[in-house]
Amino acid sequence: MLLVEQHVGFALDAAGRYYVLAAGRIRSEGSGGTGAATDVRTAMAI
């Protein structure tokens, strides 16, 4: 299932894995959960 969500914490709590896409390519991936929030926010920074 694909979940697109603006609230990173909520999405990571609901997900077993995450993928951050940029221009259609995987920029970052890993296990879900609240511990992944810093990694996701770093990957999303422009």
MODELLER restraints for C-alpha pairs under 7 A, 6 or more apart:
rsr = mdl.restraints
at = mdl.atoms
rsr.add(forms.Gaussian(group=physical.xy_distance, feature=features.Distance(at['CA:5:A'], at['CA:11:A']), mean=6.16, stdev=0.5))
rsr.add(forms.Gaussian(group=physical.xy_distance, feature=features.Distance(at['CA:8:A'], at['CA:37:A']), mean=6.74, stdev=0.5))
rsr.add(forms.Gaussian(group=physical.xy_distance, feature=features.Distance(at['CA:9:A'], at['CA:34:A']), mean=6.28, stdev=0.5))
rsr.add(forms.Gaussian(group=physical.xy_distance, feature=features.Distance(at['CA:9:A'], at['CA:37:A']), mean=6.46, stdev=0.5))
rsr.add(forms.Gaussian(group=physical.xy_distance, feature=features.Distance(at['CA:12:A'], at['CA:32:A']), mean=5.00, stdev=0.5))
rsr.add(forms.Gaussian(group=physical.xy_distance, feature=features.Distance(at['CA:12:A'], at['CA:33:A']), mean=4.89, stdev=0.5))
rsr.add(forms.Gaussian(group=physical.xy_distance, feature=features.Distance(at['CA:12:A'], at['CA:34:A']), mean=5.96, stdev=0.5))
rsr.add(forms.Gaussian(group=physical.xy_distance, feature=features.Distance(at['CA:13:A'], at['CA:32:A']), mean=6.70, stdev=0.5))
rsr.add(forms.Gaussian(group=physical.xy_distance, feature=features.Distance(at['CA:13:A'], at['CA:33:A']), mean=4.82, stdev=0.5))
rsr.add(forms.Gaussian(group=physical.xy_distance, feature=features.Distance(at['CA:13:A'], at['CA:34:A']), mean=5.92, stdev=0.5))
rsr.add(forms.Gaussian(group=physical.xy_distance, feature=features.Distance(at['CA:15:A'], at['CA:32:A']), mean=5.11, stdev=0.5))
rsr.add(forms.Gaussian(group=physical.xy_distance, feature=features.Distance(at['CA:15:A'], at['CA:33:A']), mean=6.76, stdev=0.5))
rsr.add(forms.Gaussian(group=physical.xy_distance, feature=features.Distance(at['CA:16:A'], at['CA:31:A']), mean=5.84, stdev=0.5))
rsr.add(forms.Gaussian(group=physical.xy_distance, feature=features.Distance(at['CA:16:A'], at['CA:32:A']), mean=4.62, stdev=0.5))
rsr.add(forms.Gaussian(group=physical.xy_distance, feature=features.Distance(at['CA:16:A'], at['CA:33:A']), mean=6.99, stdev=0.5))
rsr.add(forms.Gaussian(group=physical.xy_distance, feature=features.Distance(at['CA:17:A'], at['CA:30:A']), mean=5.61, stdev=0.5))
rsr.add(forms.Gaussian(group=physical.xy_distance, feature=features.Distance(at['CA:17:A'], at['CA:31:A']), mean=4.26, stdev=0.5))
rsr.add(forms.Gaussian(group=physical.xy_distance, feature=features.Distance(at['CA:17:A'], at['CA:32:A']), mean=4.45, stdev=0.5))
rsr.add(forms.Gaussian(group=physical.xy_distance, feature=features.Distance(at['CA:18:A'], at['CA:29:A']), mean=5.41, stdev=0.5))
rsr.add(forms.Gaussian(group=physical.xy_distance, feature=features.Distance(at['CA:18:A'], at['CA:30:A']), mean=5.53, stdev=0.5))
rsr.add(forms.Gaussian(group=physical.xy_distance, feature=features.Distance(at['CA:18:A'], at['CA:31:A']), mean=6.13, stdev=0.5))
rsr.add(forms.Gaussian(group=physical.xy_distance, feature=features.Distance(at['CA:18:A'], at['CA:32:A']), mean=5.65, stdev=0.5))
rsr.add(forms.Gaussian(group=physical.xy_distance, feature=features.Distance(at['CA:19:A'], at['CA:26:A']), mean=6.43, stdev=0.5))
rsr.add(forms.Gaussian(group=physical.xy_distance, feature=features.Distance(at['CA:19:A'], at['CA:28:A']), mean=5.69, stdev=0.5))
rsr.add(forms.Gaussian(group=physical.xy_distance, feature=features.Distance(at['CA:19:A'], at['CA:29:A']), mean=4.31, stdev=0.5))
rsr.add(forms.Gaussian(group=physical.xy_distance, feature=features.Distance(at['CA:19:A'], at['CA:30:A']), mean=6.85, stdev=0.5))
rsr.add(forms.Gaussian(group=physical.xy_distance, feature=features.Distance(at['CA:20:A'], at['CA:26:A']), mean=5.82, stdev=0.5))
rsr.add(forms.Gaussian(group=physical.xy_distance, feature=features.Distance(at['CA:20:A'], at['CA:27:A']), mean=5.44, stdev=0.5))
rsr.add(forms.Gaussian(group=physical.xy_distance, feature=features.Distance(at['CA:20:A'], at['CA:28:A']), mean=5.05, stdev=0.5))
rsr.add(forms.Gaussian(group=physical.xy_distance, feature=features.Distance(at['CA:20:A'], at['CA:29:A']), mean=6.26, stdev=0.5))
rsr.add(forms.Gaussian(group=physical.xy_distance, feature=features.Distance(at['CA:20:A'], at['CA:43:A']), mean=6.93, stdev=0.5))
rsr.add(forms.Gaussian(group=physical.xy_distance, feature=features.Distance(at['CA:21:A'], at['CA:27:A']), mean=5.37, stdev=0.5))
rsr.add(forms.Gaussian(group=physical.xy_distance, feature=features.Distance(at['CA:27:A'], at['CA:43:A']), mean=6.78, stdev=0.5))
rsr.add(forms.Gaussian(group=physical.xy_distance, feature=features.Distance(at['CA:28:A'], at['CA:43:A']), mean=6.22, stdev=0.5))
